[in-house]
Amino acid sequence: MRFLPHLLKRFIEKGRLVVIDAGGSYQSFGTGRDGPEVTIRFADAKLERELFFNPELVAAEAYMDGRLTFEGGSGVYDFLYLFSINRKGLGSHPVQQGLRRAWRGLRRWHQSNPLGRAASNAQSHYDHPPDFYRLWLDSRMIYSCAYFPTPDASLEEAQEAKLRHIAAKLKLEPGMKVAEIGSGWGALAIYLAERGVHVTAINVATEQLAESRKRAEAAGVADRITFFERDYRELTGSFDRVVSVGMMEHVGVNHFDEYFATVKRLLGPGGFAMIHAIGRMSPPGTTAPFIRKYIFPGGYVPAMSEVFSSLERVGLWAADCEILRLHYYWTIRNWRLNFEAKRPEVVAMMGERFARMWEFYLVAVELGFLHGSNMVYQLLLANERDAVPVIRDYIVDEERALAKLA
């Protein structure tokens, strides 16, 4: 090996990485302290050079293709855990710094989501067969951050608590009109409709909408939910409440003002919105190349400065902001463990390469919420300063009342 050691000597400070090259030679990097010991093997000599120039993308692709394998009990989790606790060292290498600057310069192009392309980007992720997602999500198939009353709560309990927490913040009254931007498999729309409101739910993922309609019928609330296959910019009408969960991550930095202007336009007099999305506590950045290429094309997790700057430009009141710091780590940990337990079924349904890709994705994102800068925020937004109750106690009061009805 000629290229990679220059990077790995700077990179691996905690734990130890043992690399077996294509010729069978061993090299070790790191102290072995404060982290796992991971042994990887390269199937060919080209991989070392490729990893040096684009480690985040190439490591994932090499694992997916079987060119990078683990030995001695090591696995994807240990490998990415080692990466996550040493990631500051990766950014200190001059070549990596140059590549990151170049990648950042392309971020607006990477995140371009005009009408049409936005739907195509979303469908590439969400239009896998519902039976695949059913293997590892909760029974409602909620694919967004849960709300854990305690870290050891079950995924079912935490997702129920999330629905209750959102409904409480919305302070619903029977007969209200609610717009949901990005409706997933319909769990939130169904939950809200069961509380006596009418929901107009939009989504661009055809498979999700078909499943949502079936679930609404089974729950007996199909007459109170209207599902549309529609981009958020195409939604019209006036609503008492607007809610959007796990959607803003797909908007892209070029379109934040369009997104919030849509929310502003949809709110009727005295109405307000609840936005739940992933953010970062660090300054503005980019989407990791593996995530952008294989998982969420067009996606971007915004810095809070970008979110609030857009709100200022659009002219919406930020009436409340709650930061969920560890809840998504606990959520994805549950998903990953469920996925691991069902991995043979995933392989039978989707193939080995897909299973490896998804495994890499779940582990990487889980650790991003443990060691990285990611978190989840919930905003309450309004056109009028007093549309949202001025004392936050109402949220707890509403949650308790909803819990009694469960």
Beta strands, then each sheet from edge to edge (+ up, - down):
strand 1: 16-20
strand 2: 26-29
strand 3: 37-42
strand 4: 68-71
strand 5: 177-181
strand 6: 198-203
strand 7: 225-229
strand 8: 239-245
strand 9: 267-280
strand 10: 317-324
strand 11: 374-382
sheet 1: 2+ 1- 3- 4+
sheet 2: 7+ 6+ 5+ 8+ 9+ 11- 10+
end
